[in-house]
Amino acid sequence: MADSRRTFIKKTLAGAAGIYVGGVLSGFTAKSYNRIIGSNERIKVSMMGVNSRGAALAQNFAKQKDCEIIHICDVDKRAIERCSNNVFDIQGTKPIGFSDFRKSLEVKDVDALVIAAPDHWHAPASMLALKAGKNVYVEKPCSHNPHEGEMLVQAAKKYGKVLQMGNQRRSWPNIVAAIQEIKSGAIGRPYFGKGWYTNNRPSIGIGKEVAVPEWLDWNLWQGPAPRKAFKDNFVHYNWHWFWHWGTGEALNNGTHMVDLLRWGLGVDYPTRVSSNGGRFCYKDDWETPDTQVINLDFDNGISMTWEGRSCNGRTIEGSSVGALFFGEKGSLLLTGENAYSIQDLKGNTVKEVKSNVEINVLDKANPADKLDGLHIQNFFDGIRKGTALHADIESGHKSTLLVQLGNISQRVGHSLRIDPKTGRILNDKDALKYWSRTYEKGWEMTL
């Protein structure tokens, strides 16, 4: 692959003077011409799922000087064209579009697959990419259910490729500094953490079975999930609130804050998990909770809780999203920004580190692209240099599992006992029914 790229570069540059002296090659923009030199060192990326978050992520990847997006994959043909045009405006070359991302994986030049498709696709697509010899950047959550997460951990070891989860705050400088403050004893021994997310999401109504839009490949959109008839309130965002494809607010937004809590408290697997809440605000097709409190107890006298309110945006600590650590000597607050503050036991602020980057935590597509670029660069360094990932799949799975266990507790209606060494549910047949899922025939995940 490297030799073929070098040959292409040499031939292109050699012919450039004879074809078009003083300008750029026919069919190339100035930006794309500038990218020819050194293109062999650029990481060639294929994007999967480019509506909403995926569209923003594609533009962020395209902005990285050592990256070239060569494929855009989506089951919505409108999204392919829209995203391809946006990427062209940034990098000067237009990616090839695929409705089926598996066709992209067959191309040798693809170095990495970036996955921002719906949750039920995250693990199966990651597995297929790893088997095809590609590196993977998968948005959170890394899996739809615990079994898938366990399989990805095994697959990363088996195939030896880089697999980064989109827990972007793991790469934000002031967040990293805040966690180090906790580790160094700034608030004494930390023993409790509280995370939250609040929003004012409207009702999704009662869906009707209608004809599949001509721009959508509904069969491929469902992919590994058993088939359901198309309704007019599924696509493109409301799938989050259906257990068949989504994982609710807990994994949609809770994963980020629970990951920070797990990181700061220095814990892995809990001993007990419980969840309370439900769909309280509207009577519609929404299945997952719009109001939820997940409680997790760990060994050594440590607990954490996450509160999600999808339909009442009243903030906590002045922020719609955050994580708050409590220790024997004080507390440390993380809001949605790249910032933190430390308080003593009386609530007096003794240290405050502010962010110089504007962030909109309620922007579901692109809340913090400049900071997220640091996470992308860490992914690239992992590919090129073997640099340790800030959010490798083992860490990502552990954080994802915590909120998955909360959802399982919610669905069975009682607390769960957990093996703190493995994260597995103990002696609960009803709960274990949710440990994995049924797949559409032919789409089963295998190592």
Backbone torsions as a table, in degrees:
resi	resn	phi	psi	omega
1	MET	NA	-44.1	-179.0
2	ALA	-63.7	-44.1	-179.4
3	ASP	-61.7	-41.1	-178.6
4	SER	-65.2	-36.3	179.1
5	ARG	-69.3	-41.4	178.4
6	ARG	-62.2	-41.7	178.1
7	THR	-60.5	-43.4	179.2
8	PHE	-61.0	-44.8	-178.0
9	ILE	-62.8	-46.9	-179.0
10	LYS	-60.0	-46.5	-179.0
11	LYS	-63.3	-41.4	-178.3
12	THR	-64.1	-46.7	-178.3
13	LEU	-68.4	-37.1	-179.9
14	ALA	-63.6	-36.4	-177.5
15	GLY	-86.4	-10.2	-172.8
16	ALA	-63.1	-44.3	-175.7
17	ALA	-64.5	-39.5	-178.3
18	GLY	-72.1	-28.7	-175.9
19	ILE	-84.6	-43.7	-171.8
20	TYR	-154.3	81.6	-177.8
21	VAL	-69.1	132.7	175.2
22	GLY	82.3	3.1	-179.5
23	GLY	-137.5	-151.0	178.1
24	VAL	-115.8	161.5	-179.6
25	LEU	-61.9	147.7	176.3
26	SER	-61.1	130.0	179.9
27	GLY	91.4	-2.9	178.4
28	PHE	-115.6	144.6	171.3
29	THR	-88.4	170.3	177.9
30	ALA	-59.6	-39.1	-179.7
31	LYS	-64.2	-45.1	-177.2
32	SER	-69.5	-33.4	178.1
33	TYR	-63.6	-42.3	178.4
34	ASN	-63.9	-26.2	-178.2
35	ARG	-81.5	-11.5	-178.0
36	ILE	-61.6	-47.2	179.8
37	ILE	-68.8	125.5	179.4
38	GLY	83.0	8.2	-176.9
39	SER	-64.9	-23.3	179.1
40	ASN	-64.8	-25.1	179.8
41	GLU	-88.2	-10.4	-179.5
42	ARG	-76.9	143.3	177.8
43	ILE	-85.0	123.1	-177.2
44	LYS	-88.2	121.7	-170.4
45	VAL	-116.8	141.0	169.9
46	SER	-112.6	130.6	-179.6
47	MET	-101.0	130.0	177.7
48	MET	-117.4	117.6	179.9
49	GLY	87.6	93.2	-170.4
50	VAL	-123.4	29.8	166.4
51	ASN	-93.2	148.5	174.3
52	SER	53.9	-114.7	-175.9
53	ARG	-57.2	-40.8	-178.6
54	GLY	-63.8	-35.8	178.3
55	ALA	-64.9	-43.0	178.4
56	ALA	-67.1	-40.0	180.0
57	LEU	-64.9	-37.6	178.3
58	ALA	-61.4	-43.1	179.1
59	GLN	-65.7	-36.5	178.8
60	ASN	-66.0	-44.9	177.0
61	PHE	-61.5	-40.8	-178.7
62	ALA	-63.8	-27.5	-179.8
63	LYS	-74.9	-18.3	-179.2
64	GLN	-73.1	126.0	-172.1
65	LYS	-65.2	-23.3	-178.2
66	ASP	-101.0	25.3	-177.9
67	CYS	-133.2	147.2	170.1
68	GLU	-136.3	124.1	175.9
69	ILE	-84.3	116.9	-177.1
70	ILE	-106.0	-17.1	179.1
71	HIS	-136.4	142.4	171.3
72	ILE	-121.5	122.7	-175.5
73	CYS	-121.0	126.5	177.3
74	ASP	-162.3	149.7	178.5
75	VAL	-83.2	-6.1	175.4
76	ASP	-103.7	108.2	-174.6
77	LYS	-65.8	-24.0	176.3
78	ARG	-67.3	-39.1	-178.7
79	ALA	-66.2	-37.0	178.2
80	ILE	-59.0	-50.2	-176.8
81	GLU	-65.6	-44.0	-179.0
82	ARG	-62.1	-47.2	-178.0
83	CYS	-69.9	-39.4	178.6
84	SER	-60.0	-41.0	178.7
85	ASN	-65.7	-40.2	179.0
86	ASN	-65.8	-40.1	178.1
87	VAL	-66.5	-40.6	177.7
88	PHE	-58.1	-41.2	180.0
89	ASP	-62.4	-26.5	-178.0
90	ILE	-90.6	-49.7	-172.0
91	GLN	-101.8	-12.2	175.5
92	GLY	85.8	-3.8	173.4
93	THR	-126.9	144.2	-176.7
94	LYS	-96.7	125.7	179.7
95	PRO	-66.9	158.0	172.9
96	ILE	-82.1	140.8	-178.3
97	GLY	-100.1	140.4	176.0
98	PHE	-133.5	134.3	172.0
99	SER	-78.1	-30.5	-179.6
100	ASP	-111.2	110.7	-175.8
101	PHE	-62.9	-20.4	180.0
102	ARG	-64.1	-28.2	175.5
103	LYS	-66.2	-36.5	177.5
104	SER	-65.0	-38.6	-178.7
105	LEU	-65.6	-18.9	179.0
106	GLU	-77.4	-13.1	-176.9
107	VAL	-85.6	123.0	-175.2
108	LYS	-62.6	-32.6	-175.4
109	ASP	-69.3	-15.2	179.6
110	VAL	-72.5	119.2	178.7
111	ASP	-90.6	-31.9	-173.6
112	ALA	-149.4	144.5	173.4
113	LEU	-107.9	129.8	176.1
114	VAL	-106.6	123.0	-172.0
115	ILE	-111.8	117.2	175.9
116	ALA	-132.4	25.9	176.7
117	ALA	-74.6	175.4	177.4
118	PRO	-57.1	158.7	-170.2
119	ASP	-54.9	-36.5	-176.8
120	HIS	-67.2	-11.9	179.5
121	TRP	-93.7	-19.6	-167.4
122	HIS	-56.7	-53.8	-177.8
123	ALA	-72.9	-47.2	179.5
124	PRO	-59.2	-41.1	179.2
125	ALA	-68.0	-39.4	177.2
126	SER	-60.0	-43.5	-178.8
127	MET	-62.8	-45.1	179.5
128	LEU	-62.6	-38.8	179.5
129	ALA	-67.2	-43.4	178.0
130	LEU	-61.2	-41.1	178.6
131	LYS	-64.6	-28.6	179.6
132	ALA	-84.9	2.9	177.6
133	GLY	83.6	20.9	-178.8
134	LYS	-102.6	149.0	169.7
135	ASN	-78.3	157.7	-172.4
136	VAL	-135.4	133.6	168.2
137	TYR	-117.4	109.1	-175.8
138	VAL	-114.2	131.0	177.3
139	GLU	-64.5	158.3	176.5
140	LYS	-74.6	153.3	-10.2
141	PRO	-74.3	156.6	-177.4
142	CYS	-72.4	-14.7	-175.9
143	SER	-152.4	160.4	177.7
144	HIS	-84.7	-24.3	-177.7
145	ASN	-151.9	161.8	-174.5
146	PRO	-58.4	-39.8	-178.2
147	HIS	-59.6	-39.7	178.9
148	GLU	-62.7	-40.4	179.2
149	GLY	-63.5	-42.3	177.1
150	GLU	-60.6	-40.1	-179.7
151	MET	-65.5	-36.9	179.6
152	LEU	-66.9	-37.9	177.1
153	VAL	-59.9	-44.3	178.5
154	GLN	-65.7	-39.9	-176.8
155	ALA	-67.3	-38.7	179.2
156	ALA	-60.4	-38.2	178.3
157	LYS	-72.3	-41.4	-176.1
158	LYS	-66.9	-43.6	-173.0
159	TYR	-95.7	-10.6	172.7
160	GLY	66.2	26.2	178.8
161	LYS	-104.4	164.8	180.0
162	VAL	-81.5	129.0	-179.2
163	LEU	-133.8	103.8	-177.4
164	GLN	-108.1	135.8	174.3
165	MET	-96.6	150.4	-174.9
166	GLY	-79.5	47.6	169.0
167	ASN	-85.3	72.9	-167.3
168	GLN	-60.2	-28.9	-177.7
169	ARG	-64.5	-16.5	175.4
170	ARG	-64.3	-15.2	-179.1
171	SER	-111.1	-0.8	179.2
172	TRP	-77.5	124.0	-172.0
173	PRO	-55.1	-46.3	-177.0
174	ASN	-73.9	-25.4	174.6
175	ILE	-70.7	-42.8	176.3
176	VAL	-58.6	-43.4	179.6
177	ALA	-63.6	-37.8	-179.7
178	ALA	-64.0	-43.2	179.2
179	ILE	-63.8	-37.0	177.8
180	GLN	-66.1	-33.3	175.5
181	GLU	-59.7	-44.0	179.5
182	ILE	-64.1	-45.1	-177.8
183	LYS	-63.6	-30.6	-177.3
184	SER	-87.1	0.3	174.2
185	GLY	95.3	17.5	-176.7
186	ALA	-60.3	-29.5	178.2
187	ILE	-117.5	19.3	-176.0
188	GLY	74.0	-161.9	179.0
189	ARG	-69.5	118.5	178.2
190	PRO	-77.1	134.7	-177.2
191	TYR	-131.7	-9.0	-179.5
192	PHE	-149.8	140.4	177.0
193	GLY	-133.9	142.9	178.9
194	LYS	-127.7	125.3	175.9
195	GLY	-117.9	160.8	-177.9
196	TRP	-159.7	162.9	172.5
197	TYR	-151.6	131.2	178.2
198	THR	-132.0	146.1	-179.4
199	ASN	-157.7	173.5	176.3
200	ASN	-123.0	68.5	-178.7
201	ARG	-78.9	137.0	179.9
202	PRO	-77.9	170.9	175.5
203	SER	-65.3	147.8	175.8
204	ILE	-97.7	1.1	175.2
205	GLY	70.3	-169.2	177.1
206	ILE	-105.1	117.1	-175.5
207	GLY	-75.0	153.3	176.9
208	LYS	-118.4	141.9	173.5
209	GLU	-71.5	121.3	-179.1
210	VAL	-134.3	171.4	177.8
211	ALA	-65.5	142.6	177.9
212	VAL	-66.2	131.1	178.7
213	PRO	-56.5	148.4	-176.0
214	GLU	-66.6	-21.3	-178.1
215	TRP	-85.1	-4.0	-172.8
216	LEU	-116.5	132.0	170.2
217	ASP	-92.4	90.3	-173.9
218	TRP	-67.2	-35.7	179.3
219	ASN	-62.7	-44.6	-179.8
220	LEU	-75.4	-30.1	175.2
221	TRP	-58.5	-41.4	180.0
222	GLN	-73.0	-36.4	173.2
223	GLY	49.4	-113.9	-175.4
224	PRO	-73.4	-11.7	-178.7
225	ALA	-84.6	139.5	176.0
226	PRO	-53.9	146.0	-170.0
227	ARG	-69.4	139.6	172.1
228	LYS	-132.7	153.6	177.4
229	ALA	-68.6	148.6	-179.1
230	PHE	-74.5	135.0	172.8
231	LYS	-123.1	157.3	-172.3
232	ASP	-79.3	2.6	176.6
233	ASN	-121.0	25.8	177.4
234	PHE	-93.5	-50.4	-166.9
235	VAL	-107.8	133.2	18.7
236	HIS	-111.9	-7.5	-174.7
237	TYR	-117.3	-30.1	-171.7
238	ASN	-68.9	-10.3	175.2
239	TRP	-56.2	-24.5	178.7
240	HIS	-53.5	-29.9	-169.6
241	TRP	-99.7	12.1	176.5
242	PHE	-116.6	125.1	-176.5
243	TRP	-59.0	-27.0	-176.2
244	HIS	-61.5	-34.5	-178.4
245	TRP	-122.2	-32.9	-172.7
246	GLY	-104.9	-176.5	-176.2
247	THR	-135.6	13.4	175.8
248	GLY	75.5	-177.2	-179.6
249	GLU	-66.3	-27.4	-177.5
250	ALA	-57.8	-45.8	179.3
251	LEU	-92.8	-23.9	178.1
252	ASN	-63.9	-47.9	179.6
253	ASN	-124.4	-27.5	-178.9
254	GLY	-64.2	-30.0	-178.2
255	THR	-54.2	-41.8	-178.6
256	HIS	-60.0	-50.2	-175.7
257	MET	-73.2	-38.4	177.1
258	VAL	-63.8	-35.6	176.7
259	ASP	-62.6	-42.7	178.1
260	LEU	-64.2	-41.3	178.9
261	LEU	-63.0	-44.6	-179.6
262	ARG	-63.4	-40.4	179.7
263	TRP	-63.8	-51.3	-176.8
264	GLY	-68.2	-36.4	-179.5
265	LEU	-82.1	-12.6	177.0
266	GLY	68.6	41.7	-177.9
267	VAL	-119.6	161.3	177.3
268	ASP	-115.3	-83.0	-175.7
269	TYR	-108.6	144.6	-178.6
270	PRO	-84.2	175.9	173.3
271	THR	-105.9	-25.9	-179.3
272	ARG	-149.7	141.2	179.8
273	VAL	-135.6	137.2	173.8
274	SER	-140.1	159.1	179.5
275	SER	-146.8	139.1	174.9
276	ASN	-130.5	146.4	178.0
277	GLY	147.0	-159.1	179.7
278	GLY	164.7	-172.6	174.1
279	ARG	-92.1	96.8	-170.6
280	PHE	-105.5	-28.8	-166.3
281	CYS	-82.1	-40.0	-176.9
282	TYR	-130.5	157.7	171.8
283	LYS	-105.1	97.6	-176.7
284	ASP	-151.7	-159.4	-176.3
285	ASP	-82.5	-8.8	-178.9
286	TRP	-57.9	121.1	-175.1
287	GLU	-98.1	-39.7	-176.2
288	THR	-74.9	164.8	-179.3
289	PRO	-65.2	141.9	167.1
290	ASP	-97.4	-10.0	176.8
291	THR	-137.1	121.9	-173.4
292	GLN	-153.7	137.7	172.3
293	VAL	-126.7	117.9	179.2
294	ILE	-105.5	128.7	178.2
295	ASN	-115.3	133.8	-179.0
296	LEU	-131.6	126.1	176.8
297	ASP	-107.6	140.1	-179.8
298	PHE	-123.5	167.6	173.9
299	ASP	-63.2	165.9	174.3
300	ASN	65.4	30.1	173.8
301	GLY	66.2	46.3	179.5
302	ILE	-128.6	136.0	177.5
303	SER	-138.3	159.4	172.2
304	MET	-145.8	159.1	177.7
305	THR	-141.5	148.5	174.4
306	TRP	-128.2	131.9	179.0
307	GLU	-115.0	126.4	177.3
308	GLY	-122.2	129.6	175.1
309	ARG	-131.2	104.3	-176.9
310	SER	-80.2	-21.5	-171.3
311	CYS	-124.9	18.2	171.6
312	ASN	-147.7	106.0	-170.1
313	GLY	-83.9	12.0	177.3
314	ARG	-54.3	126.7	-173.1
315	THR	-79.7	166.3	172.4
316	ILE	-121.1	130.7	-176.6
317	GLU	54.9	30.7	177.0
318	GLY	76.5	10.7	-177.4
319	SER	-136.6	146.5	178.3
320	SER	-78.2	-13.0	178.6
321	VAL	-144.3	143.5	179.5
322	GLY	178.9	174.6	176.1
323	ALA	-144.2	132.9	-176.1
324	LEU	-127.7	124.6	-178.4
325	PHE	-104.3	134.8	178.4
326	PHE	-114.4	129.9	179.1
327	GLY	-130.2	179.3	-176.9
328	GLU	-68.5	-20.5	-177.6
329	LYS	-115.1	-4.8	-178.6
330	GLY	166.2	-159.7	-178.4
331	SER	-141.1	159.1	177.6
332	LEU	-132.8	130.0	-175.6
333	LEU	-111.7	128.9	170.3
334	LEU	-114.1	121.2	171.5
335	THR	-95.6	-162.2	-178.1
336	GLY	-76.5	-4.7	-177.1
337	GLU	-94.3	174.1	176.0
338	ASN	-84.0	65.3	-172.1
339	ALA	-155.0	164.9	175.0
340	TYR	-158.0	163.1	175.4
341	SER	-142.3	150.1	179.8
342	ILE	-117.6	133.9	179.1
343	GLN	-119.3	148.4	174.2
344	ASP	-83.0	-175.8	-175.7
345	LEU	-66.8	-18.8	178.3
346	LYS	-91.9	0.5	178.9
347	GLY	88.7	6.6	178.2
348	ASN	-79.9	133.2	178.3
349	THR	-74.3	120.5	-178.8
350	VAL	-105.5	-14.5	175.9
351	LYS	-157.3	140.4	178.7
352	GLU	-142.4	126.3	177.5
353	VAL	-117.7	118.6	-174.6
354	LYS	-99.9	162.8	179.2
355	SER	-99.0	144.0	174.3
356	ASN	-104.3	12.8	178.7
357	VAL	-117.3	125.1	-179.2
358	GLU	-73.7	133.6	-178.1
359	ILE	-131.7	136.7	173.7
360	ASN	-113.7	97.9	-172.6
361	VAL	-67.0	-18.5	180.0
362	LEU	-92.0	-0.5	174.0
363	ASP	-76.7	105.9	-173.1
364	LYS	-71.1	-15.4	-177.4
365	ALA	-97.7	-43.2	-169.1
366	ASN	-151.6	70.4	-175.8
367	PRO	-72.5	-27.9	-172.1
368	ALA	-156.8	67.8	-170.9
369	ASP	-68.0	-34.3	-179.2
370	LYS	-64.6	-44.0	178.9
371	LEU	-70.4	-37.5	179.3
372	ASP	-64.5	-24.8	176.4
373	GLY	-59.8	-28.6	177.4
374	LEU	-67.0	-35.3	178.3
375	HIS	-69.3	-38.8	177.3
376	ILE	-63.4	-43.0	179.8
377	GLN	-64.4	-35.5	175.6
378	ASN	-63.1	-38.9	175.4
379	PHE	-61.2	-46.3	179.3
380	PHE	-63.3	-41.2	178.8
381	ASP	-64.2	-33.2	176.2
382	GLY	-64.1	-37.1	179.3
383	ILE	-71.9	-48.1	-173.0
384	ARG	-79.2	-40.5	-169.6
385	LYS	-116.6	-7.7	-175.2
386	GLY	76.1	19.0	179.1
387	THR	-61.2	141.4	178.4
388	ALA	-60.5	135.4	-179.1
389	LEU	-78.4	145.3	176.2
390	HIS	-74.6	-25.1	-179.2
391	ALA	-141.2	66.7	178.9
392	ASP	-67.2	170.1	-171.4
393	ILE	-68.9	-30.0	177.7
394	GLU	-64.8	-45.8	176.6
395	SER	-65.0	-43.6	-179.5
396	GLY	-62.2	-40.0	178.5
397	HIS	-64.5	-42.6	-179.4
398	LYS	-59.8	-44.3	-179.7
399	SER	-69.7	-40.5	177.2
400	THR	-62.3	-40.9	-178.0
401	LEU	-60.8	-37.7	-178.0
402	LEU	-57.9	-45.0	-179.8
403	VAL	-78.7	-27.7	172.7
404	GLN	-62.9	-40.8	177.3
405	LEU	-63.2	-37.0	175.5
406	GLY	-61.4	-43.3	178.6
407	ASN	-65.7	-38.2	178.6
408	ILE	-64.7	-43.2	176.1
409	SER	-58.5	-41.9	178.8
410	GLN	-60.6	-42.6	-174.1
411	ARG	-74.5	-31.4	178.9
412	VAL	-90.0	-15.6	175.5
413	GLY	81.1	20.5	175.2
414	HIS	-154.4	165.8	-179.7
415	SER	-72.0	160.0	-177.6
416	LEU	-118.7	140.5	170.3
417	ARG	-95.0	135.1	-172.5
418	ILE	-125.0	142.2	172.9
419	ASP	-76.0	113.7	-175.6
420	PRO	-68.7	-10.3	178.5
421	LYS	-88.8	-27.9	-174.4
422	THR	-122.1	-19.5	-175.0
423	GLY	81.9	4.3	-177.5
424	ARG	-80.4	146.3	176.2
425	ILE	-73.1	136.2	-177.1
426	LEU	-101.7	127.2	167.3
427	ASN	51.3	53.0	-178.3
428	ASP	-149.1	89.9	-176.7
429	LYS	-61.3	-38.5	-179.3
430	ASP	-64.1	-43.1	-179.6
431	ALA	-68.7	-37.6	-177.5
432	LEU	-67.0	-15.8	175.5
433	LYS	-62.7	-23.9	-178.4
434	TYR	-98.0	5.5	-178.9
435	TRP	-69.2	-29.5	178.3
436	SER	-136.9	-170.1	-180.0
437	ARG	-139.5	170.0	171.6
438	THR	-91.6	137.5	-179.2
439	TYR	-108.3	154.3	169.1
440	GLU	-60.2	137.8	-177.3
441	LYS	-55.8	131.2	-178.9
442	GLY	94.2	-9.8	-177.4
443	TRP	-111.2	10.8	-177.4
444	GLU	-61.1	140.3	176.5
445	MET	-77.4	131.8	175.3
446	THR	-136.8	150.2	178.1
447	LEU	-76.0	NA	NA
